[in-house]
Amino acid sequence: QELIKAGFYRASGAMCGVVLEKHFTQVCFQHQITTKKKEPTISEFNDELKNAKVIDLATWRNIQLLGDLRNKCCHDKKVDPTKDDANDLLNGTKKIIKTVF
């Protein structure tokens, strides 16, 4: 939240991405889900969790959006993330870590 207040939208998005990936690592471990890659992306975690029926389709779609926003913050240098993008990613991350376990 402080990064967003200071106008560091990319940094906020990167931090949210790290939090999501760490959370999904724990969720997969708890459900004994193995991933194909040593360092999976949010999208790959998302697919594994949906296939294992840990999350439903609506949650899967929401996580896809969060992954897209994270990628916009971390990779897409042509388009800058907006304050709304950063807030959506932060709020979505908070929701996921509270509801997906």
N, C-alpha and C positions, 0 to 999 in steps of 0.2 A: 504494500500500500504506500509506503514511504517513497519507493522508487517512482511510482506513478505520480504522486504529489509533486515530486521534483522534476517531472517531465522525462524520466528515463524509461520510456515505454518498452524499448527493446530489452533492456536489462530486466525489467519486471517479467516480461514474457519468457526470457531465458530461465529465470528463477522458477517460474511456475512449471516450465517444462521439466526441470530437474526434480521438483517436488512430485509431479505426476509419475515420472519414470521410476523414482524411488518407491512411491506408493504401489505402483503396479508390480514392481519386483516383489514386494512383500505379499501382495494379494496372490500372485502366482505361486509363490512359495507355500503359502497357507493352503492353497487348493491343489498343491502338487502338480502344477502345470509347468511343463518344460517348454521353453521357447527354442526356436530353431537357430537363432543368432545368439552370440555371446553377449552383445549389447543391443537388444531390440529397441525399436522406436516406439513412440506412443501408439502409432497405428498398428504395429505388430502385436504389442501387448493387448490392444483393444480387440483385435481379431481373435487372439487366443482366448481371451476372457469370454467373448461371445460364443465361440465354438464350444467352450466348456460349460456354457449356460450359467456362468457366474453373473453376467449382465444381460439385460434384455435389449431388444432392437433400439428402443428409444434412447437408452443410456449409451449404446454403441454409437448412435448418430451424434449425440451430444459430445462424446469423447472425440469423435472424428473432427468436429468443429474446433474443439480445444486444440487438437493436434495441428490443424490448419492455422489457427491463430498463433500458436507457438512457432510454427515454421515461418510465418510472416514476420515475426519478431526476430528470428535468428538467422534466416537464410535469404529472404527476399529483399534485396537491397534496392530494388527499383521502386518499391512502394513502402513508405514508412507506416508502421502501425500507428493507429490513432489512440487517443486516450480511451475511447470507448472499447477498442480492441483489447487494450491492456486490462481494463476493468472487467470486461466479459471473461477474459482468460483467468483473471484472479478469482472472480466470483465462481466460475465454473470449477476451478481447481479446488476451492474450498468445499463446494458441494460434493464433488467426487470423493474427496478423502473422508467425508462424513458418511457417505452412503454406499460406497463400494468397498467391501471388505471380505 
